[in-house]
């Protein structure tokens, strides 16, 4: 079975069970500031898992592109990758354990025809926060599943994805010992103090990895031999004139390159460019690791030549087809930049290790931090020259720095949407006012939102406009927003079909694939937008003055404004 067929069958199955398909969202989360990337299909649904009504109802499903970089070092074996597609179905306060487990069982055994003897499951063992999940185990028993284990929180609990947010016990499904599906019963919200507070509604959040299932169904024993990777592997083979599967070292190298270039392509397609912080840094790291490994294959091609393979696997992703040139450009640029620093770094490396038996920790960290040397490269260069490199000591040094930056990051993302939704909600409502104020002040009705990111501390809005705004214009925009807030206008939400929303003059980025039913938020007679975020009920709930703190270019033809409430 091909990847596309599996996705089609999954969506059709859940639609037949009363679910509505939601869009495959960006890898850069809009509704969940607690994480850098979308790591599961549930991220765009955080507000709805916490109780806000979703315009498409209480049963949803989709296929979602995801990135998990937590075990980037593990990539290289047949099963790990940083980019993957997740099939998911959700109940937002609708069905719970019985239906969820039955749906999964029916899909696996009837649709995919997996013999039930191959299925084993695990359930939550229980602890002080939540009782043992006997209920799920009983449901599995009623389906004649014999292999049931109870495991603690480390294994059978999912979330929150960031520090705070929705979470709960889960039941995991294994085929021949490989985990393929996770049904999470999200009924708690973990707060800043680490307490699990029961949610007003009991939700189901499931996730199944496309690559793993495809590999199991087709019995390949290697995810990289499925159509989720094959076109990139074939290109690497052709360009390097080496064969996949011939020896362990080259095979591993090819997997790393294939995974990293695929992940990098999607991250670029979702609007990120290589940089030194947050998503940009992860992107840089992926490309640089891939470059480092490609040198081992002979380095006689540019990694940007592999983007074609990504496109061949995912032709239905418009973000890839539309941005192909941009992806190729960014990968090439970063590759060239890295090769240049690599040269400088190698000179420094030679100086630092001259007449030495061992490289000092601070020196290896300098190469890593300032010259972008992946740890594998330091290791390899030391080995070549017979110099001792202690990975443990190096990791200790990294941990000290990681701890520092983690503290900084946590400060930054402190109390994400889940916990401090008041602040986020106020800022989110302000971003509607800002967008409309921009249209009015700049007298440009074609302005739409091109991107948004909101933390409890500030809003960030990207919009199409082709020049810098003057100080006067910015002042005028601020004033217009604050005047609306002072008027204490009412914010109302109405559900309607996308067509009716358009007829009513609601604004939205129609390049986004909205569902057939959408939520339209109207603020007095000032603004009307299609939106899915959280909003205040009256503008008087916005406590303070709206203030623009930065206006800059985001990319060609797109400006970026950061604003706060003071
Ligand atoms: N959020 C859960 C997971 O990622 C189920 O999708 O495993």
Boltz pocket constraint, residues with backbone or C-beta under 6 A from the ligand:
constraints:
  - pocket:
      binder: B
      contacts: [[A, 39], [A, 40], [A, 41], [A, 42], [A, 87], [A, 88], [A, 158], [A, 182], [A, 183], [A, 184], [A, 205], [A, 206], [A, 207], [A, 208]]
      max_distance: 6.0
